[in-house]
Amino acid sequence: MKNKVFLDFCIWGFEDITPDQITQVLGVQPIKVYIKGQKNNPKFAPVAKRNGWRMDSGLDKYASFEDQMKAILDIIEGKIDLFRPFCEKYYCEFSCAVYVYFDNEESTPSIHLDARYNRLIKELNIQFDVDLYCLPDDKADQL
């Protein structure tokens, strides 16, 4: 199974605006929204502890971290004045999950944060969270 990288930009903890209003202001369709007190998936997911809005790069999970980050930066930098108020008022982060499978003959995906990224997070106060999952090949179909 091939290694996977999931990279999202998230806005968390807003109470005075709805996810639909964030979508309207930013002009970007989220991949997922969370409503505090509601289940994200009626059968399996826990109740959301806070409101959230997530977008991704539009690339698939097999694209490199660098390609996904470039695509998200293109979106944010192109609308930086729209993103700024959200980053000033709410908790915003890049959320990265890397799934590495044993014995798949691939190297571990690299996570490199370049000068472009560094300039943006200084300007917008965006956090970075990365989770690394090392799984046996037989668990690959569960993701």
C-alpha positions in Angstrom: 0.0 0.0 0.0 1.2 3.5 -0.8 1.9 6.0 1.9 -0.7 8.8 2.3 -0.6 12.4 3.4 -3.7 14.3 4.4 -3.1 18.1 4.8 -5.9 20.5 5.7 -6.3 24.1 6.8 -8.7 24.3 9.7 -10.6 27.1 11.5 -11.7 26.1 15.0 -13.6 27.5 17.9 -15.9 30.1 16.3 -19.2 30.8 18.1 -20.3 34.0 16.5 -20.4 32.8 12.9 -21.6 29.7 11.0 -19.6 27.4 8.8 -21.7 28.5 5.9 -20.8 32.2 6.6 -17.1 31.2 6.6 -17.6 29.5 3.3 -19.4 32.5 1.8 -16.7 35.0 3.0 -13.8 32.9 1.8 -15.3 31.6 -1.3 -13.8 28.2 -0.6 -15.8 25.0 -0.2 -14.8 23.1 2.9 -14.3 19.3 3.0 -15.9 19.1 6.4 -17.6 21.2 9.0 -18.2 20.5 12.6 -21.1 21.8 14.7 -20.5 21.8 18.4 -22.8 19.2 20.0 -23.6 17.3 16.8 -22.2 14.1 15.5 -20.1 14.3 12.4 -21.3 10.9 11.2 -24.5 9.7 12.9 -23.2 6.1 13.4 -19.6 6.3 14.3 -18.2 9.7 15.0 -18.2 11.3 18.5 -20.1 14.5 19.1 -18.1 17.6 18.0 -16.6 19.4 21.0 -16.3 22.7 19.1 -17.2 24.3 15.8 -14.8 23.7 12.9 -14.3 24.3 9.2 -11.8 22.4 7.2 -10.5 22.8 3.6 -7.9 20.8 1.8 -5.6 21.3 -1.2 -7.9 19.6 -3.7 -5.2 17.1 -4.4 -5.5 13.4 -3.5 -4.0 11.7 -0.5 -1.1 10.3 -2.5 0.2 13.8 -3.5 3.3 14.9 -1.7 3.2 17.1 1.4 5.0 19.8 -0.5 2.5 19.7 -3.4 -0.5 19.8 -1.0 1.1 22.7 1.0 1.8 24.7 -2.2 -1.8 24.3 -3.3 -3.2 25.4 0.1 -0.8 28.3 0.2 -2.0 29.4 -3.3 -5.6 29.5 -2.0 -4.8 31.3 1.2 -2.3 33.8 -0.3 -4.7 34.6 -3.1 -7.3 35.6 -0.5 -5.1 36.6 2.4 -7.2 39.6 3.4 -10.2 37.4 3.7 -8.4 34.8 5.8 -6.7 37.3 8.1 -9.7 38.1 10.3 -10.4 34.4 10.9 -6.8 33.8 11.8 -6.8 36.8 14.2 -10.0 35.8 15.9 -10.1 32.0 16.0 -7.7 29.1 16.3 -6.4 28.2 12.8 -4.0 25.4 11.9 -2.5 23.3 9.2 -3.5 19.7 10.2 -1.3 17.0 8.7 -1.7 13.2 9.0 1.0 11.0 7.5 0.2 7.3 7.1 3.3 5.1 6.5 2.9 1.4 5.8 5.6 -1.1 6.7 7.4 -3.0 3.9 5.8 -1.1 1.0 9.2 -0.1 -0.5 8.5 3.6 -0.2 10.5 6.1 1.7 8.8 8.0 4.5 7.1 11.1 3.1 9.0 14.3 3.9 7.5 17.2 5.8 9.4 20.3 4.7 8.2 23.8 5.7 9.9 26.3 3.5 10.3 30.1 3.5 6.9 30.7 1.8 5.2 28.8 4.6 7.2 30.6 7.3 6.2 34.0 5.9 2.5 33.1 5.8 2.3 31.8 9.4 4.1 34.8 10.7 1.6 37.0 9.0 -1.5 35.0 9.9 -0.6 33.2 13.1 -1.4 29.7 11.9 -0.4 26.7 14.0 0.9 23.4 12.6 -0.1 20.0 13.8 1.3 16.7 12.4 0.4 13.2 13.3 2.4 10.2 12.1 0.8 6.8 11.8 2.9 3.7 11.1 0.7 0.8 10.1 1.1 -2.7 8.8 0.1 -3.2 5.2 -3.0 -5.2 6.1 -4.6 -2.0 7.7 -4.3 0.1 4.5 -7.8 -0.6 3.3 -9.3 0.7 6.5 -8.3 4.3 5.7 
